[in-house]
Amino acid sequence: MNERIVCQSCAMPMKKEEDFGTNQDLSKSEEYCCFCLKEGKFLDEGISMEGKIDKLVEISVNQLGMSKEQAKDMAKKTIPKLKRWREKYE
């Protein structure tokens, strides 16, 4: 499978089996990563899209070494297009 799979909540690339979150029945989620979905529940349930963007900017700056401006620009362009946020904000 050459298709690039990204989490539909945070846009994290999911490449390895352990990257995928779990559904309520403990099967692997094909849409959400292990940092966003566990046993069918979002680990940050109730967070707003703006809150998610802020959280991802912090991760991108601290773990990936991106500038805050670059990280915020990328997150604002990417996150609203993902399934979790499209459905909530359409």
PDB file of N, CA, C and O in Angstrom:
ATOM      1  N   MET A   1       0.850  -1.182   0.000  1.00  0.00           N
ATOM      2  CA  MET A   1       0.000   0.000   0.000  1.00  0.00           C
ATOM      3  C   MET A   1       0.897   1.246   0.000  1.00  0.00           C
ATOM      4  O   MET A   1       1.592   1.505   0.982  1.00  0.00           O
ATOM      5  N   ASN A   2       0.885   2.003  -1.072  1.00  0.00           N
ATOM      6  CA  ASN A   2       1.694   3.202  -1.193  1.00  0.00           C
ATOM      7  C   ASN A   2       0.993   4.441  -0.666  1.00  0.00           C
ATOM      8  O   ASN A   2       1.621   5.476  -0.442  1.00  0.00           O
ATOM      9  N   GLU A   3      -0.290   4.329  -0.474  1.00  0.00           N
ATOM     10  CA  GLU A   3      -1.089   5.455  -0.032  1.00  0.00           C
ATOM     11  C   GLU A   3      -0.585   5.973   1.316  1.00  0.00           C
ATOM     12  O   GLU A   3      -0.327   5.198   2.237  1.00  0.00           O
ATOM     13  N   ARG A   4      -0.451   7.270   1.412  1.00  0.00           N
ATOM     14  CA  ARG A   4       0.008   7.882   2.662  1.00  0.00           C
ATOM     15  C   ARG A   4      -1.186   8.008   3.597  1.00  0.00           C
ATOM     16  O   ARG A   4      -2.157   8.702   3.297  1.00  0.00           O
ATOM     17  N   ILE A   5      -1.099   7.335   4.722  1.00  0.00           N
ATOM     18  CA  ILE A   5      -2.194   7.371   5.686  1.00  0.00           C
ATOM     19  C   ILE A   5      -1.817   8.328   6.802  1.00  0.00           C
ATOM     20  O   ILE A   5      -0.766   8.189   7.428  1.00  0.00           O
ATOM     21  N   VAL A   6      -2.687   9.302   7.046  1.00  0.00           N
ATOM     22  CA  VAL A   6      -2.466  10.228   8.157  1.00  0.00           C
ATOM     23  C   VAL A   6      -3.672  10.200   9.081  1.00  0.00           C
ATOM     24  O   VAL A   6      -4.800   9.963   8.651  1.00  0.00           O
ATOM     25  N   CYS A   7      -3.414  10.444  10.347  1.00  0.00           N
ATOM     26  CA  CYS A   7      -4.489  10.494  11.334  1.00  0.00           C
ATOM     27  C   CYS A   7      -5.472  11.593  10.960  1.00  0.00           C
ATOM     28  O   CYS A   7      -5.075  12.709  10.625  1.00  0.00           O
ATOM     29  N   GLN A   8      -6.751  11.268  11.019  1.00  0.00           N
ATOM     30  CA  GLN A   8      -7.799  12.214  10.650  1.00  0.00           C
ATOM     31  C   GLN A   8      -8.186  13.136  11.797  1.00  0.00           C
ATOM     32  O   GLN A   8      -9.227  13.793  11.759  1.00  0.00           O
ATOM     33  N   SER A   9      -7.324  13.177  12.830  1.00  0.00           N
ATOM     34  CA  SER A   9      -7.507  14.117  13.927  1.00  0.00           C
ATOM     35  C   SER A   9      -6.309  15.060  14.046  1.00  0.00           C
ATOM     36  O   SER A   9      -6.473  16.257  14.280  1.00  0.00           O
ATOM     37  N   CYS A  10      -5.084  14.502  13.880  1.00  0.00           N
ATOM     38  CA  CYS A  10      -3.887  15.320  14.096  1.00  0.00           C
ATOM     39  C   CYS A  10      -2.928  15.373  12.910  1.00  0.00           C
ATOM     40  O   CYS A  10      -1.964  16.139  12.932  1.00  0.00           O
ATOM     41  N   ALA A  11      -3.178  14.573  11.880  1.00  0.00           N
ATOM     42  CA  ALA A  11      -2.366  14.516  10.654  1.00  0.00           C
ATOM     43  C   ALA A  11      -1.031  13.786  10.815  1.00  0.00           C
ATOM     44  O   ALA A  11      -0.163  13.885   9.947  1.00  0.00           O
ATOM     45  N   MET A  12      -0.862  13.058  11.915  1.00  0.00           N
ATOM     46  CA  MET A  12       0.365  12.284  12.087  1.00  0.00           C
ATOM     47  C   MET A  12       0.401  11.165  11.045  1.00  0.00           C
ATOM     48  O   MET A  12      -0.586  10.449  10.875  1.00  0.00           O
ATOM     49  N   PRO A  13       1.533  11.007  10.343  1.00  0.00           N
ATOM     50  CA  PRO A  13       1.643   9.874   9.419  1.00  0.00           C
ATOM     51  C   PRO A  13       1.577   8.556  10.196  1.00  0.00           C
ATOM     52  O   PRO A  13       2.221   8.413  11.235  1.00  0.00           O
ATOM     53  N   MET A  14       0.810   7.612   9.699  1.00  0.00           N
ATOM     54  CA  MET A  14       0.686   6.312  10.351  1.00  0.00           C
ATOM     55  C   MET A  14       1.302   5.278   9.419  1.00  0.00           C
ATOM     56  O   MET A  14       0.730   4.938   8.383  1.00  0.00           O
ATOM     57  N   LYS A  15       2.459   4.791   9.795  1.00  0.00           N
ATOM     58  CA  LYS A  15       3.226   3.873   8.945  1.00  0.00           C
ATOM     59  C   LYS A  15       3.306   2.475   9.533  1.00  0.00           C
ATOM     60  O   LYS A  15       3.203   1.483   8.811  1.00  0.00           O
ATOM     61  N   LYS A  16       3.491   2.399  10.850  1.00  0.00           N
ATOM     62  CA  LYS A  16       3.663   1.103  11.507  1.00  0.00           C
ATOM     63  C   LYS A  16       2.374   0.723  12.230  1.00  0.00           C
ATOM     64  O   LYS A  16       1.551   1.579  12.554  1.00  0.00           O
ATOM     65  N   GLU A  17       2.217  -0.555  12.472  1.00  0.00           N
ATOM     66  CA  GLU A  17       1.028  -1.073  13.145  1.00  0.00           C
ATOM     67  C   GLU A  17       0.756  -0.346  14.463  1.00  0.00           C
ATOM     68  O   GLU A  17      -0.391  -0.036  14.786  1.00  0.00           O
ATOM     69  N   GLU A  18       1.818  -0.079  15.213  1.00  0.00           N
ATOM     70  CA  GLU A  18       1.635   0.563  16.526  1.00  0.00           C
ATOM     71  C   GLU A  18       1.250   2.043  16.435  1.00  0.00           C
ATOM     72  O   GLU A  18       0.890   2.647  17.446  1.00  0.00           O
ATOM     73  N   ASP A  19       1.320   2.627  15.251  1.00  0.00           N
ATOM     74  CA  ASP A  19       0.907   4.027  15.069  1.00  0.00           C
ATOM     75  C   ASP A  19      -0.619   4.184  15.102  1.00  0.00           C
ATOM     76  O   ASP A  19      -1.129   5.266  15.395  1.00  0.00           O
ATOM     77  N   PHE A  20      -1.341   3.103  14.800  1.00  0.00           N
ATOM     78  CA  PHE A  20      -2.791   3.169  14.672  1.00  0.00           C
ATOM     79  C   PHE A  20      -3.484   3.068  16.033  1.00  0.00           C
ATOM     80  O   PHE A  20      -3.091   2.272  16.886  1.00  0.00           O
ATOM     81  N   GLY A  21      -4.518   3.888  16.218  1.00  0.00           N
ATOM     82  CA  GLY A  21      -5.317   3.824  17.432  1.00  0.00           C
ATOM     83  C   GLY A  21      -6.227   2.608  17.423  1.00  0.00           C
ATOM     84  O   GLY A  21      -6.212   1.818  16.478  1.00  0.00           O
ATOM     85  N   THR A  22      -7.018   2.460  18.475  1.00  0.00           N
ATOM     86  CA  THR A  22      -7.917   1.307  18.563  1.00  0.00           C
ATOM     87  C   THR A  22      -9.368   1.743  18.644  1.00  0.00           C
ATOM     88  O   THR A  22      -9.704   2.762  19.248  1.00  0.00           O
ATOM     89  N   ASN A  23     -10.220   0.936  18.015  1.00  0.00           N
ATOM     90  CA  ASN A  23     -11.662   1.138  18.073  1.00  0.00           C
ATOM     91  C   ASN A  23     -12.187   0.556  19.390  1.00  0.00           C
ATOM     92  O   ASN A  23     -11.438  -0.042  20.163  1.00  0.00           O
ATOM     93  N   GLN A  24     -13.483   0.743  19.626  1.00  0.00           N
ATOM     94  CA  GLN A  24     -14.099   0.257  20.857  1.00  0.00           C
ATOM     95  C   GLN A  24     -13.907  -1.255  21.034  1.00  0.00           C
ATOM     96  O   GLN A  24     -13.732  -1.734  22.155  1.00  0.00           O
ATOM     97  N   ASP A  25     -13.941  -1.996  19.932  1.00  0.00           N
ATOM     98  CA  ASP A  25     -13.770  -3.459  19.998  1.00  0.00           C
ATOM     99  C   ASP A  25     -12.288  -3.869  19.990  1.00  0.00           C
ATOM    100  O   ASP A  25     -11.966  -5.048  19.842  1.00  0.00           O
ATOM    101  N   LEU A  26     -11.401  -2.892  20.149  1.00  0.00           N
ATOM    102  CA  LEU A  26      -9.948  -3.060  20.194  1.00  0.00           C
ATOM    103  C   LEU A  26      -9.304  -3.387  18.846  1.00  0.00           C
ATOM    104  O   LEU A  26      -8.106  -3.661  18.779  1.00  0.00           O
ATOM    105  N   SER A  27     -10.102  -3.357  17.770  1.00  0.00           N
ATOM    106  CA  SER A  27      -9.521  -3.498  16.433  1.00  0.00           C
ATOM    107  C   SER A  27      -8.779  -2.201  16.110  1.00  0.00           C
ATOM    108  O   SER A  27      -9.038  -1.158  16.710  1.00  0.00           O
ATOM    109  N   LYS A  28      -7.857  -2.283  15.157  1.00  0.00           N
ATOM    110  CA  LYS A  28      -7.090  -1.100  14.766  1.00  0.00           C
ATOM    111  C   LYS A  28      -7.981  -0.119  14.004  1.00  0.00           C
ATOM    112  O   LYS A  28      -8.751  -0.509  13.128  1.00  0.00           O
ATOM    113  N   SER A  29      -7.860   1.146  14.353  1.00  0.00           N
ATOM    114  CA  SER A  29      -8.563   2.201  13.630  1.00  0.00           C
ATOM    115  C   SER A  29      -7.781   2.501  12.357  1.00  0.00           C
ATOM    116  O   SER A  29      -6.556   2.626  12.392  1.00  0.00           O
ATOM    117  N   GLU A  30      -8.477   2.614  11.247  1.00  0.00           N
ATOM    118  CA  GLU A  30      -7.801   2.960  10.002  1.00  0.00           C
ATOM    119  C   GLU A  30      -7.756   4.471   9.794  1.00  0.00           C
ATOM    120  O   GLU A  30      -7.161   4.954   8.830  1.00  0.00           O
ATOM    121  N   GLU A  31      -8.388   5.214  10.704  1.00  0.00           N
ATOM    122  CA  GLU A  31      -8.480   6.667  10.532  1.00  0.00           C
ATOM    123  C   GLU A  31      -7.724   7.481  11.584  1.00  0.00           C
ATOM    124  O   GLU A  31      -7.331   8.616  11.316  1.00  0.00           O
ATOM    125  N   TYR A  32      -7.521   6.926  12.758  1.00  0.00           N
ATOM    126  CA  TYR A  32      -6.959   7.715  13.860  1.00  0.00           C
ATOM    127  C   TYR A  32      -5.740   7.041  14.485  1.00  0.00           C
ATOM    128  O   TYR A  32      -5.673   5.814  14.569  1.00  0.00           O
ATOM    129  N   CYS A  33      -4.783   7.850  14.922  1.00  0.00           N
ATOM    130  CA  CYS A  33      -3.536   7.334  15.486  1.00  0.00           C
ATOM    131  C   CYS A  33      -3.683   6.973  16.964  1.00  0.00           C
ATOM    132  O   CYS A  33      -4.690   7.263  17.610  1.00  0.00           O
ATOM    133  N   CYS A  34      -2.630   6.329  17.465  1.00  0.00           N
ATOM    134  CA  CYS A  34      -2.613   5.867  18.850  1.00  0.00           C
ATOM    135  C   CYS A  34      -2.587   7.023  19.854  1.00  0.00           C
ATOM    136  O   CYS A  34      -2.925   6.827  21.021  1.00  0.00           O
ATOM    137  N   PHE A  35      -2.197   8.210  19.424  1.00  0.00           N
ATOM    138  CA  PHE A  35      -2.166   9.364  20.321  1.00  0.00           C
ATOM    139  C   PHE A  35      -3.513  10.077  20.383  1.00  0.00           C
ATOM    140  O   PHE A  35      -3.740  10.904  21.266  1.00  0.00           O
ATOM    141  N   CYS A  36      -4.408   9.758  19.443  1.00  0.00           N
ATOM    142  CA  CYS A  36      -5.716  10.415  19.391  1.00  0.00           C
ATOM    143  C   CYS A  36      -6.870   9.501  19.795  1.00  0.00           C
ATOM    144  O   CYS A  36      -7.835   9.972  20.397  1.00  0.00           O
ATOM    145  N   LEU A  37      -6.798   8.209  19.479  1.00  0.00           N
ATOM    146  CA  LEU A  37      -7.931   7.310  19.717  1.00  0.00           C
ATOM    147  C   LEU A  37      -7.488   6.049  20.446  1.00  0.00           C
ATOM    148  O   LEU A  37      -6.562   5.360  20.018  1.00  0.00           O
ATOM    149  N   LYS A  38      -8.164   5.760  21.552  1.00  0.00           N
ATOM    150  CA  LYS A  38      -7.902   4.536  22.308  1.00  0.00           C
ATOM    151  C   LYS A  38      -9.231   3.953  22.734  1.00  0.00           C
ATOM    152  O   LYS A  38     -10.046   4.619  23.373  1.00  0.00           O
ATOM    153  N   GLU A  39      -9.439   2.689  22.366  1.00  0.00           N
ATOM    154  CA  GLU A  39     -10.678   1.978  22.697  1.00  0.00           C
ATOM    155  C   GLU A  39     -11.918   2.757  22.253  1.00  0.00           C
ATOM    156  O   GLU A  39     -12.937   2.791  22.943  1.00  0.00           O
ATOM    157  N   GLY A  40     -11.793   3.385  21.069  1.00  0.00           N
ATOM    158  CA  GLY A  40     -12.927   4.088  20.481  1.00  0.00           C
ATOM    159  C   GLY A  40     -13.209   5.469  21.045  1.00  0.00           C
ATOM    160  O   GLY A  40     -14.206   6.094  20.682  1.00  0.00           O
ATOM    161  N   LYS A  41     -12.346   5.953  21.927  1.00  0.00           N
ATOM    162  CA  LYS A  41     -12.555   7.284  22.525  1.00  0.00           C
ATOM    163  C   LYS A  41     -11.375   8.191  22.196  1.00  0.00           C
ATOM    164  O   LYS A  41     -10.214   7.783  22.240  1.00  0.00           O
ATOM    165  N   PHE A  42     -11.715   9.443  21.861  1.00  0.00           N
ATOM    166  CA  PHE A  42     -10.650  10.412  21.629  1.00  0.00           C
ATOM    167  C   PHE A  42      -9.999  10.733  22.966  1.00  0.00           C
ATOM    168  O   PHE A  42     -10.690  10.987  23.952  1.00  0.00           O
ATOM    169  N   LEU A  43      -8.689  10.721  23.000  1.00  0.00           N
ATOM    170  CA  LEU A  43      -7.958  10.984  24.236  1.00  0.00           C
ATOM    171  C   LEU A  43      -8.050  12.456  24.639  1.00  0.00           C
ATOM    172  O   LEU A  43      -7.778  12.810  25.786  1.00  0.00           O
ATOM    173  N   ASP A  44      -8.426  13.290  23.708  1.00  0.00           N
ATOM    174  CA  ASP A  44      -8.609  14.722  24.001  1.00  0.00           C
ATOM    175  C   ASP A  44     -10.057  15.141  23.723  1.00  0.00           C
ATOM    176  O   ASP A  44     -10.315  16.237  23.225  1.00  0.00           O
ATOM    177  N   GLU A  45     -10.990  14.251  24.053  1.00  0.00           N
ATOM    178  CA  GLU A  45     -12.423  14.506  23.818  1.00  0.00           C
ATOM    179  C   GLU A  45     -12.805  15.883  24.349  1.00  0.00           C
ATOM    180  O   GLU A  45     -12.427  16.259  25.459  1.00  0.00           O
ATOM    181  N   GLY A  46     -13.549  16.623  23.554  1.00  0.00           N
ATOM    182  CA  GLY A  46     -14.016  17.938  23.980  1.00  0.00           C
ATOM    183  C   GLY A  46     -13.098  19.078  23.570  1.00  0.00           C
ATOM    184  O   GLY A  46     -13.458  20.246  23.716  1.00  0.00           O
ATOM    185  N   ILE A  47     -11.915  18.755  23.059  1.00  0.00           N
ATOM    186  CA  ILE A  47     -11.006  19.815  22.634  1.00  0.00           C
ATOM    187  C   ILE A  47     -11.581  20.483  21.381  1.00  0.00           C
ATOM    188  O   ILE A  47     -12.183  19.822  20.534  1.00  0.00           O
ATOM    189  N   SER A  48     -11.392  21.776  21.278  1.00  0.00           N
ATOM    190  CA  SER A  48     -11.839  22.494  20.084  1.00  0.00           C
ATOM    191  C   SER A  48     -10.779  22.354  18.993  1.00  0.00           C
ATOM    192  O   SER A  48      -9.643  21.969  19.267  1.00  0.00           O
ATOM    193  N   MET A  49     -11.156  22.666  17.767  1.00  0.00           N
ATOM    194  CA  MET A  49     -10.179  22.614  16.678  1.00  0.00           C
ATOM    195  C   MET A  49      -9.039  23.595  16.967  1.00  0.00           C
ATOM    196  O   MET A  49      -7.877  23.285  16.703  1.00  0.00           O
ATOM    197  N   GLU A  50      -9.355  24.754  17.497  1.00  0.00           N
ATOM    198  CA  GLU A  50      -8.324  25.736  17.827  1.00  0.00           C
ATOM    199  C   GLU A  50      -7.391  25.195  18.911  1.00  0.00           C
ATOM    200  O   GLU A  50      -6.180  25.406  18.862  1.00  0.00           O
ATOM    201  N   GLY A  51      -7.971  24.496  19.891  1.00  0.00           N
ATOM    202  CA  GLY A  51      -7.167  23.886  20.949  1.00  0.00           C
ATOM    203  C   GLY A  51      -6.249  22.815  20.397  1.00  0.00           C
ATOM    204  O   GLY A  51      -5.097  22.697  20.816  1.00  0.00           O
ATOM    205  N   LYS A  52      -6.760  22.034  19.453  1.00  0.00           N
ATOM    206  CA  LYS A  52      -5.959  20.977  18.822  1.00  0.00           C
ATOM    207  C   LYS A  52      -4.810  21.602  18.037  1.00  0.00           C
ATOM    208  O   LYS A  52      -3.681  21.115  18.090  1.00  0.00           O
ATOM    209  N   ILE A  53      -5.094  22.666  17.319  1.00  0.00           N
ATOM    210  CA  ILE A  53      -4.050  23.358  16.563  1.00  0.00           C
ATOM    211  C   ILE A  53      -2.964  23.858  17.511  1.00  0.00           C
ATOM    212  O   ILE A  53      -1.777  23.683  17.237  1.00  0.00           O
ATOM    213  N   ASP A  54      -3.359  24.479  18.621  1.00  0.00           N
ATOM    214  CA  ASP A  54      -2.381  24.986  19.592  1.00  0.00           C
ATOM    215  C   ASP A  54      -1.524  23.847  20.154  1.00  0.00           C
ATOM    216  O   ASP A  54      -0.311  23.990  20.308  1.00  0.00           O
ATOM    217  N   LYS A  55      -2.165  22.724  20.456  1.00  0.00           N
ATOM    218  CA  LYS A  55      -1.462  21.551  20.992  1.00  0.00           C
ATOM    219  C   LYS A  55      -0.454  21.023  19.963  1.00  0.00           C
ATOM    220  O   LYS A  55       0.674  20.683  20.318  1.00  0.00           O
ATOM    221  N   LEU A  56      -0.856  20.955  18.707  1.00  0.00           N
ATOM    222  CA  LEU A  56       0.025  20.448  17.653  1.00  0.00           C
ATOM    223  C   LEU A  56       1.169  21.411  17.349  1.00  0.00           C
ATOM    224  O   LEU A  56       2.268  20.977  17.002  1.00  0.00           O
ATOM    225  N   VAL A  57       0.922  22.701  17.475  1.00  0.00           N
ATOM    226  CA  VAL A  57       1.991  23.692  17.280  1.00  0.00           C
ATOM    227  C   VAL A  57       3.061  23.471  18.350  1.00  0.00           C
ATOM    228  O   VAL A  57       4.255  23.474  18.049  1.00  0.00           O
ATOM    229  N   GLU A  58       2.637  23.282  19.580  1.00  0.00           N
ATOM    230  CA  GLU A  58       3.572  23.057  20.680  1.00  0.00           C
ATOM    231  C   GLU A  58       4.416  21.796  20.428  1.00  0.00           C
ATOM    232  O   GLU A  58       5.631  21.809  20.624  1.00  0.00           O
ATOM    233  N   ILE A  59       3.766  20.718  19.994  1.00  0.00           N
ATOM    234  CA  ILE A  59       4.478  19.465  19.691  1.00  0.00           C
ATOM    235  C   ILE A  59       5.465  19.676  18.541  1.00  0.00           C
ATOM    236  O   ILE A  59       6.604  19.214  18.604  1.00  0.00           O
ATOM    237  N   SER A  60       5.028  20.373  17.494  1.00  0.00           N
ATOM    238  CA  SER A  60       5.887  20.601  16.324  1.00  0.00           C
ATOM    239  C   SER A  60       7.116  21.431  16.679  1.00  0.00           C
ATOM    240  O   SER A  60       8.208  21.179  16.170  1.00  0.00           O
ATOM    241  N   VAL A  61       6.940  22.409  17.542  1.00  0.00           N
ATOM    242  CA  VAL A  61       8.058  23.254  17.960  1.00  0.00           C
ATOM    243  C   VAL A  61       9.016  22.456  18.852  1.00  0.00           C
ATOM    244  O   VAL A  61      10.227  22.464  18.632  1.00  0.00           O
ATOM    245  N   ASN A  62       8.466  21.769  19.859  1.00  0.00           N
ATOM    246  CA  ASN A  62       9.299  21.066  20.841  1.00  0.00           C
ATOM    247  C   ASN A  62       9.925  19.778  20.321  1.00  0.00           C
ATOM    248  O   ASN A  62      11.065  19.469  20.668  1.00  0.00           O
ATOM    249  N   GLN A  63       9.211  19.028  19.503  1.00  0.00           N
ATOM    250  CA  GLN A  63       9.718  17.725  19.075  1.00  0.00           C
ATOM    251  C   GLN A  63      10.306  17.726  17.668  1.00  0.00           C
ATOM    252  O   GLN A  63      11.196  16.930  17.370  1.00  0.00           O
ATOM    253  N   LEU A  64       9.822  18.605  16.808  1.00  0.00           N
ATOM    254  CA  LEU A  64      10.299  18.617  15.426  1.00  0.00           C
ATOM    255  C   LEU A  64      11.208  19.797  15.117  1.00  0.00           C
ATOM    256  O   LEU A  64      11.806  19.864  14.043  1.00  0.00           O
ATOM    257  N   GLY A  65      11.313  20.736  16.069  1.00  0.00           N
ATOM    258  CA  GLY A  65      12.193  21.881  15.883  1.00  0.00           C
ATOM    259  C   GLY A  65      11.692  22.914  14.899  1.00  0.00           C
ATOM    260  O   GLY A  65      12.473  23.725  14.402  1.00  0.00           O
ATOM    261  N   MET A  66      10.404  22.898  14.611  1.00  0.00           N
ATOM    262  CA  MET A  66       9.838  23.887  13.682  1.00  0.00           C
ATOM    263  C   MET A  66       9.699  25.232  14.394  1.00  0.00           C
ATOM    264  O   MET A  66       9.630  25.290  15.621  1.00  0.00           O
ATOM    265  N   SER A  67       9.658  26.306  13.615  1.00  0.00           N
ATOM    266  CA  SER A  67       9.367  27.603  14.210  1.00  0.00           C
ATOM    267  C   SER A  67       7.876  27.635  14.537  1.00  0.00           C
ATOM    268  O   SER A  67       7.081  26.942  13.903  1.00  0.00           O
ATOM    269  N   LYS A  68       7.504  28.438  15.523  1.00  0.00           N
ATOM    270  CA  LYS A  68       6.108  28.535  15.925  1.00  0.00           C
ATOM    271  C   LYS A  68       5.240  29.008  14.759  1.00  0.00           C
ATOM    272  O   LYS A  68       4.136  28.501  14.560  1.00  0.00           O
ATOM    273  N   GLU A  69       5.735  29.973  13.992  1.00  0.00           N
ATOM    274  CA  GLU A  69       4.989  30.521  12.862  1.00  0.00           C
ATOM    275  C   GLU A  69       4.775  29.455  11.783  1.00  0.00           C
ATOM    276  O   GLU A  69       3.676  29.317  11.247  1.00  0.00           O
ATOM    277  N   GLN A  70       5.830  28.709  11.474  1.00  0.00           N
ATOM    278  CA  GLN A  70       5.744  27.658  10.459  1.00  0.00           C
ATOM    279  C   GLN A  70       4.771  26.570  10.905  1.00  0.00           C
ATOM    280  O   GLN A  70       3.947  26.102  10.120  1.00  0.00           O
ATOM    281  N   ALA A  71       4.873  26.174  12.168  1.00  0.00           N
ATOM    282  CA  ALA A  71       4.009  25.119  12.701  1.00  0.00           C
ATOM    283  C   ALA A  71       2.549  25.559  12.704  1.00  0.00           C
ATOM    284  O   ALA A  71       1.667  24.780  12.344  1.00  0.00           O
ATOM    285  N   LYS A  72       2.290  26.794  13.103  1.00  0.00           N
ATOM    286  CA  LYS A  72       0.915  27.293  13.157  1.00  0.00           C
ATOM    287  C   LYS A  72       0.322  27.400  11.756  1.00  0.00           C
ATOM    288  O   LYS A  72      -0.840  27.055  11.541  1.00  0.00           O
ATOM    289  N   ASP A  73       1.112  27.872  10.815  1.00  0.00           N
ATOM    290  CA  ASP A  73       0.656  27.988   9.425  1.00  0.00           C
ATOM    291  C   ASP A  73       0.290  26.611   8.867  1.00  0.00           C
ATOM    292  O   ASP A  73      -0.761  26.446   8.246  1.00  0.00           O
ATOM    293  N   MET A  74       1.157  25.632   9.089  1.00  0.00           N
ATOM    294  CA  MET A  74       0.912  24.285   8.591  1.00  0.00           C
ATOM    295  C   MET A  74      -0.332  23.681   9.251  1.00  0.00           C
ATOM    296  O   MET A  74      -1.167  23.084   8.571  1.00  0.00           O
ATOM    297  N   ALA A  75      -0.454  23.832  10.560  1.00  0.00           N
ATOM    298  CA  ALA A  75      -1.598  23.263  11.280  1.00  0.00           C
ATOM    299  C   ALA A  75      -2.913  23.906  10.829  1.00  0.00           C
ATOM    300  O   ALA A  75      -3.915  23.212  10.660  1.00  0.00           O
ATOM    301  N   LYS A  76      -2.912  25.213  10.636  1.00  0.00           N
ATOM    302  CA  LYS A  76      -4.139  25.907  10.224  1.00  0.00           C
ATOM    303  C   LYS A  76      -4.578  25.511   8.818  1.00  0.00           C
ATOM    304  O   LYS A  76      -5.765  25.568   8.495  1.00  0.00           O
ATOM    305  N   LYS A  77      -3.626  25.111   7.986  1.00  0.00           N
ATOM    306  CA  LYS A  77      -3.954  24.673   6.627  1.00  0.00           C
ATOM    307  C   LYS A  77      -4.387  23.209   6.594  1.00  0.00           C
ATOM    308  O   LYS A  77      -5.178  22.818   5.735  1.00  0.00           O
ATOM    309  N   THR A  78      -3.876  22.399   7.521  1.00  0.00           N
ATOM    310  CA  THR A  78      -4.092  20.953   7.492  1.00  0.00           C
ATOM    311  C   THR A  78      -5.264  20.487   8.342  1.00  0.00           C
ATOM    312  O   THR A  78      -6.113  19.741   7.854  1.00  0.00           O
ATOM    313  N   ILE A  79      -5.330  20.901   9.584  1.00  0.00           N
ATOM    314  CA  ILE A  79      -6.300  20.359  10.550  1.00  0.00           C
ATOM    315  C   ILE A  79      -7.758  20.531  10.108  1.00  0.00           C
ATOM    316  O   ILE A  79      -8.529  19.579  10.228  1.00  0.00           O
ATOM    317  N   PRO A  80      -8.170  21.701   9.603  1.00  0.00           N
ATOM    318  CA  PRO A  80      -9.588  21.839   9.204  1.00  0.00           C
ATOM    319  C   PRO A  80     -10.027  20.884   8.094  1.00  0.00           C
ATOM    320  O   PRO A  80     -11.224  20.662   7.915  1.00  0.00           O
ATOM    321  N   LYS A  81      -9.078  20.315   7.347  1.00  0.00           N
ATOM    322  CA  LYS A  81      -9.407  19.415   6.239  1.00  0.00           C
ATOM    323  C   LYS A  81      -9.573  17.958   6.690  1.00  0.00           C
ATOM    324  O   LYS A  81     -10.055  17.125   5.922  1.00  0.00           O
ATOM    325  N   LEU A  82      -9.182  17.653   7.913  1.00  0.00           N
ATOM    326  CA  LEU A  82      -9.239  16.279   8.409  1.00  0.00           C
ATOM    327  C   LEU A  82     -10.651  15.903   8.822  1.00  0.00           C
ATOM    328  O   LEU A  82     -11.432  16.758   9.240  1.00  0.00           O
ATOM    329  N   LYS A  83     -10.978  14.623   8.706  1.00  0.00           N
ATOM    330  CA  LYS A  83     -12.336  14.123   8.932  1.00  0.00           C
ATOM    331  C   LYS A  83     -12.934  14.563  10.269  1.00  0.00           C
ATOM    332  O   LYS A  83     -14.072  15.029  10.311  1.00  0.00           O
ATOM    333  N   ARG A  84     -12.180  14.420  11.356  1.00  0.00           N
ATOM    334  CA  ARG A  84     -12.721  14.762  12.684  1.00  0.00           C
ATOM    335  C   ARG A  84     -13.209  16.204  12.732  1.00  0.00           C
ATOM    336  O   ARG A  84     -14.251  16.485  13.325  1.00  0.00           O
ATOM    337  N   TRP A  85     -12.488  17.098  12.129  1.00  0.00           N
ATOM    338  CA  TRP A  85     -12.807  18.521  12.218  1.00  0.00           C
ATOM    339  C   TRP A  85     -13.762  18.957  11.112  1.00  0.00           C
ATOM    340  O   TRP A  85     -14.580  19.849  11.337  1.00  0.00           O
ATOM    341  N   ARG A  86     -13.685  18.357   9.930  1.00  0.00           N
ATOM    342  CA  ARG A  86     -14.636  18.675   8.843  1.00  0.00           C
ATOM    343  C   ARG A  86     -16.048  18.391   9.305  1.00  0.00           C
ATOM    344  O   ARG A  86     -16.943  19.214   9.116  1.00  0.00           O
ATOM    345  N   GLU A  87     -16.255  17.229   9.911  1.00  0.00           N
ATOM    346  CA  GLU A  87     -17.594  16.822  10.330  1.00  0.00           C
ATOM    347  C   GLU A  87     -18.146  17.752  11.415  1.00  0.00           C
ATOM    348  O   GLU A  87     -19.344  18.034  11.448  1.00  0.00           O
ATOM    349  N   LYS A  88     -17.275  18.220  12.289  1.00  0.00           N
ATOM    350  CA  LYS A  88     -17.692  19.067  13.399  1.00  0.00           C
ATOM    351  C   LYS A  88     -17.983  20.503  12.973  1.00  0.00           C
ATOM    352  O   LYS A  88     -18.856  21.165  13.534  1.00  0.00           O
ATOM    353  N   TYR A  89     -17.245  20.971  11.981  1.00  0.00           N
ATOM    354  CA  TYR A  89     -17.295  22.396  11.648  1.00  0.00           C
ATOM    355  C   TYR A  89     -17.877  22.708  10.281  1.00  0.00           C
ATOM    356  O   TYR A  89     -17.744  23.834   9.801  1.00  0.00           O
ATOM    357  N   GLU A  90     -18.528  21.723   9.631  1.00  0.00           N
ATOM    358  CA  GLU A  90     -19.140  21.986   8.327  1.00  0.00           C
ATOM    359  C   GLU A  90     -20.421  22.761   8.470  1.00  0.00           C
ATOM    360  O   GLU A  90     -21.070  23.071   7.471  1.00  0.00           O
TER     361      GLU A  90
END
